[in-house]
Amino acid sequence: MKTWLLLACAGVVTGCYDPASFVYGESLDGLTLQFHSPDVGIYPDQSVLDDPNNPFRSSTPGAETKWDIESRAGNVAAFYSWATLLAREPGGEAQFYVGNNLLAIYQNGEARQEDLPQVRLQAIRAYQTMLDSFPDAVTYDATGTYAYDLATPAYKGIVEMGGAVQGGWVLMSTAGGGDRAVRP
């Protein structure tokens, strides 16, 4: 099993992330999600910063490091990374990725069996909170050039988890044959 070095940010200054600093010996392998509070990962809750299971509670992943964690460190580590970012720098991208990682944790059984129903509900809440609190949220491609709407995948995530989308959101077909979540 591969051991990950925890890459942590030294701090946040006026909304920008400092370059990551290295904290050696912190493994991100084999993390199991355990909810420290009922609202962990749901804006505006900040309990993740006190969660002893959160490897990022003392520092914030950097702007590039968050993507390394998202793509290579596993769903539970990515959840904690994005939940930490959301608590320290609230935004729709972080809220979306909290939901996305909770969905993956649920689908892959990366929490205790008895906690999986709560993981599912928390994923739905995360996506819905993104729609309610950050409806215009976007994420960017690897070049940082092209923005992608997050309302549509959040809507679809709720539906995929068997939830009902709230707040008047509907899924419309676009002229190009795609889907777009809108709130008329």
Residue pairs with C-beta under 8 A, 6 or more apart in sequence:
1 29
1 30
2 29
3 27
3 28
3 29
4 26
4 27
4 28
4 29
4 72
4 73
4 77
5 22
5 23
5 24
5 25
5 26
6 22
6 23
6 26
6 28
6 55
6 56
7 20
7 21
7 22
7 23
7 61
7 62
7 65
7 68
7 69
8 20
8 21
8 22
8 23
8 56
8 58
8 59
8 60
8 61
8 62
8 65
9 17
9 18
9 19
9 20
9 21
9 59
9 60
9 61
9 62
9 65
10 18
10 19
10 21
10 59
11 18
11 59
11 60
12 18
12 60
12 88
12 89
15 89
16 63
17 60
17 61
17 62
17 63
18 62
19 62
20 61
20 62
20 64
20 65
21 59
23 59
26 55
28 55
28 69
28 73
28 74
28 77
29 74
31 53
31 55
31 74
31 76
31 77
31 80
32 76
32 110
32 111
32 112
33 53
33 76
33 79
33 105
33 110
33 111
33 115
33 119
34 53
34 111
34 112
34 115
35 115
35 118
35 122
36 47
36 48
36 50
36 51
36 52
36 53
36 54
37 45
37 47
37 51
39 45
39 47
40 47
40 48
40 51
40 83
40 122
41 48
41 79
41 82
41 83
41 86
41 98
41 102
41 122
41 126
42 95
42 98
42 122
42 125
42 126
42 129
43 86
43 90
43 95
43 129
43 133
43 134
44 90
45 87
46 87
48 54
48 57
48 80
48 83
48 84
48 86
48 87
49 57
49 84
49 87
49 88
50 57
51 57
51 80
53 80
54 80
54 83
54 84
55 77
55 80
56 80
56 81
56 84
57 84
60 84
60 85
60 88
60 89
61 69
61 81
61 84
61 85
66 81
66 82
66 85
69 77
69 78
69 81
70 78
70 81
70 82
70 97
70 101
73 81
74 110
75 101
75 104
75 105
75 108
75 110
76 101
76 105
76 110
76 111
78 97
78 101
79 98
79 101
79 102
79 105
82 94
82 97
82 98
82 101
83 94
83 98
85 91
85 94
86 94
86 95
86 98
90 133
91 134
91 137
92 130
92 133
92 134
92 135
92 136
92 137
92 138
92 150
93 137
93 138
93 139
93 150
95 126
95 129
95 130
95 133
95 134
95 137
96 126
96 127
96 130
96 134
96 137
96 139
96 150
96 153
96 154
98 126
99 123
99 124
99 125
99 126
99 127
99 130
99 154
99 157
100 153
100 157
102 119
102 120
102 122
102 123
102 126
103 123
103 157
103 160
103 161
104 110
105 111
105 119
105 123
106 116
106 119
106 120
106 123
106 161
109 116
111 119
120 161
120 162
123 157
123 161
124 157
124 158
124 161
124 163
127 154
127 155
127 157
127 158
127 161
127 163
128 154
128 158
128 163
128 165
128 166
128 167
130 137
130 150
130 151
130 154
131 151
131 154
131 155
131 165
131 166
131 167
131 169
131 181
131 183
132 166
132 167
134 150
135 151
135 183
136 151
137 149
137 150
137 151
138 147
138 148
138 149
138 150
139 147
139 148
139 150
140 146
140 147
140 148
141 148
149 180
149 181
151 169
151 180
151 181
151 182
152 171
152 179
152 180
152 181
154 181
155 165
155 169
155 171
155 181
156 171
156 179
156 181
158 164
158 165
159 165
165 181
167 183
168 183
168 184
169 181
169 182
169 183
170 181
170 182
170 183
170 184
171 179
171 180
171 181
172 179
172 180
172 181
172 182
173 179
173 180
174 180
